[in-house]
Amino acid sequence: MKTKAVHYSEISESRVEMEDAKDVFIRWLVSKEDDAPNFYMRLFTIKPGGHTPHHSHNYEHEVFVLEGEGIVRIDGSEYVLRKGFTVTVPPDLMHQFRNSSDSDFSFLCIIPKV
């Protein structure tokens, strides 16, 4: 694993191109390029009115909200998220993050190495 100490703004941001994603952007803060042996860390920004796809996969998420307000739908239940909130998304459950505010909804998302 390489040591990495950079400001997040130095890491390129790209649009999430998954089907049914709307106005979602990602920065891979820690990823395979860093030779991270166990976890990856991502910064998501969802613009007002935007959302991730409603999807599932075989790994968990640990999420910490940095700014804005949104809703996460997990396996049919909805939870309101605001700055300072945390949420875990278990593996194999359908989930979706939506921005429910007039400003950016940003959160850190940590996943196991995939």
C-alpha positions as CSV (number, residue, x, y, z in Angstrom):
1,M,0.0,0.0,0.0
2,K,1.3,3.5,-0.9
3,T,1.1,6.4,1.5
4,K,-1.2,9.1,0.2
5,A,-1.8,12.6,1.5
6,V,-3.6,14.9,-0.8
7,H,-6.5,17.3,-0.7
8,Y,-9.7,15.7,-2.1
9,S,-10.0,18.4,-4.7
10,E,-6.8,17.1,-6.3
11,I,-8.6,13.8,-7.1
12,S,-10.6,13.8,-10.3
13,E,-14.3,13.8,-10.1
14,S,-16.3,11.9,-12.7
15,R,-20.0,11.4,-13.5
16,V,-21.5,8.1,-12.5
17,E,-22.5,6.5,-15.8
18,M,-24.6,3.6,-14.4
19,E,-28.0,3.2,-16.0
20,D,-30.7,5.2,-14.1
21,A,-28.1,7.4,-12.3
22,K,-29.0,11.1,-12.5
23,D,-26.6,13.9,-11.6
24,V,-24.3,11.7,-9.4
25,F,-20.6,12.4,-9.2
26,I,-17.8,10.3,-7.7
27,R,-14.2,10.8,-6.5
28,W,-12.3,7.6,-5.6
29,L,-10.4,8.9,-2.6
30,V,-8.7,5.5,-1.9
31,S,-8.9,2.8,-4.6
32,K,-7.0,0.0,-6.3
33,E,-4.6,2.6,-7.7
34,D,-3.4,3.2,-4.1
35,D,-2.9,-0.5,-3.6
36,A,-5.4,-0.4,-0.7
37,P,-5.4,-4.0,0.7
38,N,-8.9,-4.0,2.4
39,F,-11.1,-1.0,1.8
40,Y,-11.9,1.7,-0.8
41,M,-13.2,5.2,0.1
42,R,-15.4,7.2,-2.3
43,L,-16.9,10.7,-2.2
44,F,-20.2,10.9,-3.8
45,T,-22.0,14.2,-4.7
46,I,-25.6,14.1,-5.8
47,K,-27.0,17.3,-7.3
48,P,-30.5,18.5,-6.4
49,G,-33.1,16.2,-8.0
50,G,-30.4,13.5,-8.6
51,H,-30.2,9.9,-7.5
52,T,-28.2,6.7,-7.7
53,P,-29.7,3.7,-9.5
54,H,-31.9,1.4,-7.4
55,H,-29.5,-1.5,-7.3
56,S,-27.8,-4.2,-5.2
57,H,-24.4,-5.9,-5.0
58,N,-22.7,-8.5,-2.8
59,Y,-20.8,-6.1,-0.6
60,E,-21.6,-3.7,2.2
61,H,-21.4,0.1,2.3
62,E,-20.6,2.3,5.3
63,V,-21.7,5.9,4.6
64,F,-21.1,9.2,6.4
65,V,-23.0,12.3,5.2
66,L,-20.9,15.5,4.8
67,E,-23.4,18.0,3.5
68,G,-27.0,18.4,2.2
69,E,-30.0,16.2,2.8
70,G,-31.1,13.1,1.1
71,I,-33.0,9.9,1.4
72,V,-31.7,6.4,1.3
73,R,-34.0,3.6,0.4
74,I,-32.9,0.2,1.6
75,D,-34.9,-3.0,1.0
76,G,-38.2,-1.0,0.9
77,S,-37.6,1.3,3.9
78,E,-36.6,4.9,3.6
79,Y,-34.3,6.9,5.9
80,V,-33.7,10.7,5.9
81,L,-30.0,11.6,6.0
82,R,-28.5,14.9,6.9
83,K,-25.0,16.2,7.7
84,G,-23.4,14.1,10.4
85,F,-25.7,11.0,9.8
86,T,-24.2,7.6,9.2
87,V,-25.9,4.6,7.6
88,T,-24.8,1.0,6.8
89,V,-26.1,-0.8,3.7
90,P,-25.9,-4.6,4.1
91,P,-24.8,-6.7,1.1
92,D,-27.4,-8.0,-1.4
93,L,-30.2,-5.5,-0.5
94,M,-31.7,-3.2,-3.1
95,H,-30.8,0.4,-2.3
96,Q,-30.8,4.0,-3.7
97,F,-29.6,7.4,-2.5
98,R,-31.6,10.5,-3.6
99,N,-31.0,14.2,-3.0
100,S,-34.1,15.7,-1.4
101,S,-32.7,19.2,-1.0
102,D,-31.9,22.3,-3.0
103,S,-28.1,21.9,-2.5
104,D,-25.6,19.2,-3.1
105,F,-25.9,16.0,-1.1
106,S,-22.4,14.7,-0.4
107,F,-21.3,11.6,1.5
108,L,-18.3,9.4,2.0
109,C,-18.9,5.7,1.2
110,I,-16.5,3.0,2.3
111,I,-16.7,-0.4,0.7
112,P,-14.5,-3.5,0.9
113,K,-11.9,-4.1,-1.8
114,V,-13.9,-5.4,-4.7
